[in-house]
Amino acid sequence: MNCLSRCLIAACLGAAALASGAADAPSALLSGPYKDVSIGLDPKTPLIAPLPAGLRSVSWGFATGECGEERWGDVDTAAFAQLNVEAHRRSAQRYIVSTGGEAGIFTCDSDEGMASFAARYDSPQLIGFDFDIEGKQTPAQIDSLMQRVRTLQQRRPQLRFSFTLATFAASDGSGRSLNALGVQVLQAARRHAIQKPVFNLMVMNYGPANPQHCVVKTGQCDMGASALQAARNLQRKHGVPPAQIALTAMLGVNDVVANVFTPADAQTLVRGARDMGLAGVHYWSIDRDKPCPPDAARVSPICHALPGLEPSTFTRILAAD
């Protein structure tokens, strides 16, 4: 890294932030929801304004585009960051900045861009950055992103760097977990010597109830058991320690409508994650933690499609301190 890159990183992040260490190191099991930024995005209203108090963490999802020039929908990026960082600072609510996602990609081709990106969201409440990689990124883009993450990590080792990946939860003895893209991300993180990266498995949308995909019970994917199986498979097949594995569930009816995550699954997930010593339990999303109105789609971004549950049922289980 040249002198210009080093100076830009130091200038953008600031000596005060480096001295303060930003957010304290997260506890062994970090819990909390994603906030779907595409739901009701208002440039004048902080993301956390409607959220329940006492959450361990909130993940903003998702920033897309090139680092330093990233976008959050159609709002002004600088104004969005200033509003939300200040809201978290005032409330002392910790947060993770998540990038990419199903509908977009996040790329980073320079240390200067990564420094600008990181500085924009910096505060004592910042836990770290999450890179949700679901498709479309080229090997070269993944490789470049890992280079920038490594450079930033050398400056800010106390931050948490996670990579959110699709997974299977095979229970047929094959250990099937990551798809080809996930393996590529894992290998790139190792090749660039990312220190203690967290691999955040999307324990959702496995497909038909088949032992090649999930843990099957009474003809359905047992979503709680399958989530824990996915973690075991990642540990055994790819040698990832439990302390570097997090799990993210999709509440209620998943995009694969035969995959249904219930409150009982949530209880199984939390208990198992603690017993295994995993790094985190997250869920998509806080916006879905309520029953659906009669006219809602079967799979909706604003509700979970399970009858008879009070609002925030999943949050009380999954985000409990």
TAPE-V534461 format. One record per residue. N is the residue number from 1. PSI is psi in degrees with one decimal (* if undefined). NEAR is the number of other ideal C-beta (glycine too) atoms within 8 Angstrom. Layout:
N,PSI,NEAR / N,PSI,NEAR
//
This chain:
1,132.4,5 / 2,172.8,5 / 3,-39.7,5 / 4,-44.6,7 / 5,-44.2,13 / 6,-42.4,9 / 7,-39.9,8 / 8,-42.0,12 / 9,-47.5,15 / 10,-40.8,10 / 11,-41.7,8 / 12,-42.2,10 / 13,-33.7,13 / 14,138.7,9 / 15,-35.1,6 / 16,-42.3,6 / 17,-38.3,10 / 18,-38.4,11 / 19,-37.4,6 / 20,-23.4,7 / 21,11.6,7 / 22,-138.9,12 / 23,146.8,13 / 24,155.0,4 / 25,131.5,4 / 26,152.4,11 / 27,174.4,5 / 28,-39.1,5 / 29,103.5,10 / 30,125.6,14 / 31,153.5,12 / 32,162.2,11 / 33,167.2,15 / 34,145.6,14 / 35,117.9,15 / 36,105.4,11 / 37,-21.8,11 / 38,-10.7,6 / 39,112.5,10 / 40,37.2,4 / 41,117.4,9 / 42,119.9,5 / 43,-9.7,9 / 44,-4.1,4 / 45,122.5,7 / 46,148.5,9 / 47,-34.9,11 / 48,-4.1,13 / 49,-44.3,7 / 50,4.7,3 / 51,150.2,11 / 52,149.2,6 / 53,158.5,4 / 54,6.2,4 / 55,141.2,12 / 56,-37.0,9 / 57,161.3,12 / 58,132.8,16 / 59,123.0,14 / 60,127.2,15 / 61,120.1,12 / 62,148.2,13 / 63,137.6,12 / 64,165.0,12 / 65,-164.8,9 / 66,137.9,10 / 67,138.6,14 / 68,-21.6,12 / 69,22.3,8 / 70,159.6,13 / 71,150.1,9 / 72,87.3,10 / 73,-138.7,7 / 74,4.8,3 / 75,162.9,9 / 76,125.9,6 / 77,-46.1,11 / 78,-42.7,7 / 79,-40.7,9 / 80,-47.2,11 / 81,-46.9,10 / 82,-46.1,8 / 83,-47.1,11 / 84,-36.6,13 / 85,-43.6,14 / 86,-37.2,9 / 87,-40.2,13 / 88,-36.9,15 / 89,-44.7,10 / 90,-37.1,6 / 91,-10.5,7 / 92,21.7,7 / 93,124.7,11 / 94,153.9,13 / 95,156.6,14 / 96,135.6,16 / 97,116.0,12 / 98,142.2,16 / 99,160.4,13 / 100,-115.5,14 / 101,-177.8,11 / 102,-36.0,6 / 103,-6.2,5 / 104,177.1,9 / 105,159.2,10 / 106,131.4,16 / 107,162.7,11 / 108,111.9,14 / 109,0.5,8 / 110,150.8,10 / 111,-35.6,12 / 112,-42.1,11 / 113,-41.0,14 / 114,-39.6,16 / 115,-42.8,16 / 116,-43.5,12 / 117,-50.0,12 / 118,-41.4,13 / 119,-32.2,10 / 120,-30.6,10 / 121,10.8,10 / 122,138.9,11 / 123,168.9,10 / 124,-15.7,7 / 125,-6.2,13 / 126,121.6,15 / 127,-43.4,12 / 128,-162.9,12 / 129,141.0,13 / 130,136.2,13 / 131,101.3,14 / 132,108.3,13 / 133,104.8,14 / 134,-10.1,11 / 135,167.6,7 / 136,-26.5,4 / 137,138.7,10 / 138,161.5,5 / 139,-38.3,7 / 140,-38.6,6 / 141,-39.6,10 / 142,-42.2,13 / 143,-43.3,11 / 144,-42.6,11 / 145,-43.8,13 / 146,-36.9,13 / 147,-43.5,9 / 148,-38.3,15 / 149,-43.6,15 / 150,-43.0,11 / 151,-45.9,13 / 152,-39.5,15 / 153,-34.3,12 / 154,-31.6,7 / 155,-32.2,10 / 156,65.3,11 / 157,-17.5,7 / 158,-13.1,7 / 159,155.3,13 / 160,127.6,10 / 161,117.2,13 / 162,154.6,16 / 163,115.0,14 / 164,124.4,14 / 165,149.2,16 / 166,154.4,10 / 167,155.5,14 / 168,172.5,13 / 169,54.2,16 / 170,134.6,15 / 171,17.2,10 / 172,9.3,7 / 173,-6.5,5 / 174,-21.9,6 / 175,16.2,8 / 176,126.8,9 / 177,-90.2,14 / 178,146.3,13 / 179,-176.4,9 / 180,-38.1,6 / 181,-42.3,13 / 182,-42.1,13 / 183,-40.0,10 / 184,-42.6,10 / 185,-44.5,12 / 186,-46.4,14 / 187,-37.4,8 / 188,-39.0,12 / 189,-40.0,11 / 190,-39.6,8 / 191,-34.4,8 / 192,9.7,11 / 193,42.0,6 / 194,129.7,12 / 195,120.8,6 / 196,52.0,6 / 197,149.3,10 / 198,127.0,13 / 199,111.1,13 / 200,105.7,15 / 201,130.1,17 / 202,96.8,11 / 203,75.7,13 / 204,162.6,14 / 205,50.8,10 / 206,-28.6,11 / 207,-160.0,8 / 208,151.9,5 / 209,99.3,9 / 210,135.6,8 / 211,-19.7,9 / 212,-20.5,8 / 213,-36.1,12 / 214,-178.6,18 / 215,120.9,11 / 216,132.8,11 / 217,126.3,8 / 218,43.8,3 / 219,7.4,5 / 220,157.8,9 / 221,120.4,14 / 222,105.1,11 / 223,-35.1,15 / 224,-50.2,14 / 225,-36.9,10 / 226,-37.6,15 / 227,-45.3,17 / 228,-34.0,14 / 229,-38.9,13 / 230,-41.1,15 / 231,-43.1,15 / 232,-40.8,9 / 233,-41.0,15 / 234,-39.0,15 / 235,-48.8,12 / 236,-42.0,8 / 237,-34.9,9 / 238,1.1,10 / 239,28.1,6 / 240,123.9,10 / 241,147.6,7 / 242,-35.8,11 / 243,-6.7,9 / 244,21.4,10 / 245,128.7,16 / 246,161.6,14 / 247,135.5,17 / 248,117.9,15 / 249,158.3,17 / 250,121.8,13 / 251,140.1,11 / 252,-138.0,12 / 253,122.5,10 / 254,175.6,12 / 255,-37.7,7 / 256,102.1,9 / 257,-16.7,9 / 258,-11.9,8 / 259,109.8,14 / 260,120.8,11 / 261,115.9,13 / 262,169.9,9 / 263,-34.1,9 / 264,-38.9,7 / 265,-38.9,13 / 266,-42.0,15 / 267,-42.7,10 / 268,-42.6,12 / 269,-48.5,16 / 270,-46.3,13 / 271,-46.9,8 / 272,-40.0,11 / 273,-40.6,14 / 274,-43.7,9 / 275,-35.7,6 / 276,-13.4,10 / 277,37.6,7 / 278,167.2,14 / 279,-30.2,12 / 280,158.4,14 / 281,120.1,15 / 282,170.0,16 / 283,147.4,16 / 284,113.5,13 / 285,174.3,14 / 286,-28.3,12 / 287,-23.1,9 / 288,-0.5,14 / 289,58.0,14 / 290,156.3,9 / 291,160.8,11 / 292,143.0,10 / 293,161.5,6 / 294,-29.4,4 / 295,7.5,3 / 296,153.3,10 / 297,157.4,4 / 298,-43.0,7 / 299,112.6,8 / 300,147.0,10 / 301,-7.6,8 / 302,8.5,9 / 303,164.6,11 / 304,-8.0,13 / 305,17.4,11 / 306,130.2,10 / 307,156.9,4 / 308,12.6,4 / 309,141.6,9 / 310,152.9,4 / 311,145.2,7 / 312,17.5,9 / 313,-48.0,10 / 314,-36.8,12 / 315,-39.8,12 / 316,-28.2,8 / 317,-48.3,11 / 318,-24.4,15 / 319,18.3,11 / 320,144.2,7 / 321,*,3
//
